[in-house]
Amino acid sequence: MAKAKKKEEVMFDFEEAIKEEVKEEPKTEPKPKKVAPKKEAPKTIRVETPSNFNEKDLIPCKSVTSGGLSFIGASGKKYRFSDYGAVEYVEFGDLRREAQVVNSTNYLYYPRFIVIDPEFVEQFPKLEEFYSQFYTDEGDFDKILDLPKNQMKEAIEKLPKGCKEALKGIVATKLDDGVLDSVQKIKMLDEVLGTNMLLMLANN
């Protein structure tokens, strides 16, 4: 008699069953973060005043330096002022480069000479502003020294350092020549300029 086949034992795997029941959710890509567009800095547009001059045009300038003065422009050209008050003509290109560099050692901002062409000065606001801050009658120290004492003091105090240095030389020359002999004016000049010219007058 044939033996009855044993029923195969079925092992029920609960963990596998749970895995089958729990379906994996489809993976979703993370949404890209919104990046705010970069704000561009406002562009500075440099507007230059149209010039009526050519690079080689000659512009009249007046020395406010006591004694001789030499100036070498960016072009390499040399200009020579014989003495205080001497007028020489400087090429626009050389003068323009000097006017654009604003510092206290610059020939125009010290100043050692001044531009006496108002049309040129108007093209450079910094230079125009600088000239407006002190007595600008062509830097004429003779006219300053002819003013009444109080007005003269006020005018001199407005002068930049370079003009004050030049004025010392002019006053010394006038004392030697006997042109300036007002004790009150000389005392005031000593006070404002930090000199001792009254002593020079006493020795003359």
C-alpha positions in Angstrom: 0.0 0.0 0.0 1.4 3.4 -1.0 2.3 5.8 1.6 0.3 9.1 1.7 2.4 12.1 0.7 3.1 14.5 3.4 1.7 17.9 2.9 4.4 20.3 2.4 4.8 22.7 5.3 4.4 26.3 4.2 6.3 28.8 6.2 4.4 32.1 6.3 6.9 35.1 6.4 5.0 38.0 8.1 7.8 40.5 7.5 7.8 39.8 3.8 4.0 40.1 3.7 4.1 43.4 5.4 6.7 44.6 2.9 4.5 43.5 0.1 1.5 45.3 1.5 3.4 48.5 2.1 4.1 49.9 -1.3 7.0 52.2 -1.5 5.9 55.7 -2.4 7.5 57.0 -5.5 10.5 59.2 -4.7 9.9 62.8 -5.5 12.7 65.1 -6.5 13.0 68.1 -4.1 11.7 71.3 -5.6 14.5 73.7 -6.5 14.7 76.6 -4.2 13.7 79.9 -5.7 16.6 82.2 -5.9 15.9 85.9 -5.9 17.5 87.5 -9.0 20.5 89.5 -8.1 20.0 93.2 -8.1 22.5 94.9 -10.3 24.1 98.0 -8.8 23.1 101.1 -10.7 25.6 102.0 -13.3 27.4 105.3 -12.9 27.4 107.2 -16.1 30.0 109.8 -16.4 28.8 112.7 -18.3 31.6 114.9 -19.5 31.0 118.5 -20.5 31.6 118.9 -24.2 34.8 120.8 -24.7 35.1 123.7 -27.1 38.9 123.3 -27.0 41.3 121.1 -29.0 44.2 119.3 -27.3 46.8 121.7 -28.7 44.8 125.0 -28.0 46.8 127.4 -25.8 45.1 128.5 -22.6 46.4 131.6 -20.7 47.7 131.0 -17.2 49.1 133.4 -14.6 51.8 132.5 -12.1 51.0 133.2 -8.4 54.5 132.0 -7.3 57.1 134.4 -6.2 60.2 134.0 -8.5 60.5 131.7 -11.5 58.3 128.7 -12.0 58.6 125.7 -14.3 55.8 123.3 -15.2 56.2 120.1 -17.2 52.9 118.9 -18.7 51.8 115.3 -19.2 52.8 115.6 -22.8 56.4 116.3 -21.7 56.3 119.9 -22.8 58.0 122.4 -20.5 56.4 125.8 -19.6 58.4 128.5 -17.9 56.9 131.5 -15.9 59.6 134.1 -15.3 58.1 135.5 -12.1 55.0 136.2 -10.1 52.3 137.6 -12.4 53.9 136.3 -15.6 51.4 134.9 -18.1 52.2 131.9 -20.1 50.1 129.8 -22.5 49.6 126.1 -21.6 48.2 123.5 -24.1 44.7 122.4 -23.2 45.7 118.7 -23.0 48.3 119.4 -20.4 46.1 121.7 -18.5 43.1 119.3 -18.6 45.1 116.5 -17.0 46.3 118.8 -14.3 42.7 120.0 -13.6 41.5 116.5 -13.3 43.9 115.5 -10.5 42.5 117.2 -7.3 45.1 117.3 -4.6 47.0 120.0 -2.6 50.3 119.4 -4.3 48.9 119.9 -7.8 50.1 123.0 -9.7 46.5 124.2 -10.1 45.2 123.3 -6.6 48.2 124.3 -4.5 48.1 126.6 -6.6 51.4 127.6 -8.3 49.6 129.2 -11.3 46.0 129.9 -12.1 44.0 129.6 -15.3 42.6 133.0 -16.4 40.3 131.6 -19.1 36.8 131.4 -17.5 35.5 129.1 -20.2 38.2 126.5 -19.3 37.5 126.8 -15.6 33.7 126.3 -16.1 34.4 122.8 -17.6 35.9 121.6 -14.3 33.5 122.0 -11.4 36.2 121.1 -8.8 38.5 123.8 -10.1 35.7 126.3 -10.3 34.6 125.5 -6.8 38.2 125.8 -5.6 38.6 129.2 -7.2 35.4 130.5 -5.8 36.6 129.8 -2.2 39.2 132.5 -2.3 39.9 136.0 -3.7 40.0 135.3 -7.4 40.7 138.6 -9.1 43.2 136.8 -11.2 45.1 136.0 -8.0 46.2 139.6 -8.0 48.0 140.1 -4.7 48.5 143.7 -5.4 44.8 144.3 -5.3 44.6 142.3 -2.0 47.3 144.4 -0.4 45.6 147.6 -1.5 42.4 146.7 0.4 41.6 148.2 3.9 43.2 146.2 6.7 40.2 144.2 7.8 39.2 143.4 4.2 42.7 142.4 3.4 42.9 140.1 6.4 39.6 138.4 5.3 40.8 138.0 1.8 44.2 136.5 2.8 42.5 134.0 5.2 40.6 132.6 2.3 43.7 132.0 0.2 44.9 128.4 -0.2 48.3 127.5 1.2 50.2 128.0 -2.1 48.9 131.5 -2.5 49.8 132.4 1.1 53.3 131.2 0.6 53.6 133.2 -2.6 52.2 136.3 -0.8 55.0 136.1 1.7 57.6 136.6 -1.1 55.5 139.4 -2.7 55.3 141.3 0.7 59.0 140.9 1.3 59.8 142.4 -2.1 57.4 145.3 -1.5 59.1 146.0 1.9 62.5 146.0 0.3 61.3 148.4 -2.4 59.6 150.7 0.1 56.2 150.2 -1.6 54.6 148.7 1.6 55.3 150.7 4.7 52.0 150.6 6.7 53.0 149.4 10.2 49.4 148.3 10.9 49.1 146.3 7.7 52.5 144.6 8.2 51.5 143.7 11.8 48.3 142.1 10.5 50.3 140.3 7.7 52.7 138.9 10.3 49.7 137.6 12.3 48.0 136.0 9.4 51.0 134.6 7.5 53.1 133.7 10.6 56.0 135.9 9.5 58.2 138.5 11.2 58.2 141.2 8.5 57.7 144.1 10.9 61.3 143.4 12.1 62.4 143.6 8.5 60.8 147.0 8.2 62.5 148.2 11.3 65.9 147.2 9.9 65.3 149.0 6.6 
